[in-house]
Amino acid sequence: MRGWEHIDNFGESLRIYGKGNLRRLVDDNGNIIVEYRMEN
């Protein structure tokens, strides 16, 4: 996940990564569950 930074944990097995306005929820296996854009 080059260029993405780990922002937070969501529950026990999901991690939230961010890059710019994008957010990505990723499980323990590295599968992307949700990707969404933050609005200002």
QUIQUIJO-V426018 format. One line per field, one symbol per residue. ss: DSSP state (H for helix, E for strand, - for the rest). psi: psi as a letter, one per 40 degrees, with the letter a starting at -180 (. if undefined). burial: + if it has 16 or more other ideal C-beta (glycine too) atoms within 10 Angstrom, else -. Layout:
ss = ???
psi = ???
burial = ???
This chain:
ss = ----EEEEEE---EEEEEE--EEEEE-----EEEEEE---
psi = fheiihdiihadeiihiihbeiihhhadeehhdihihhi.
burial = --------------+++-----++++--------------
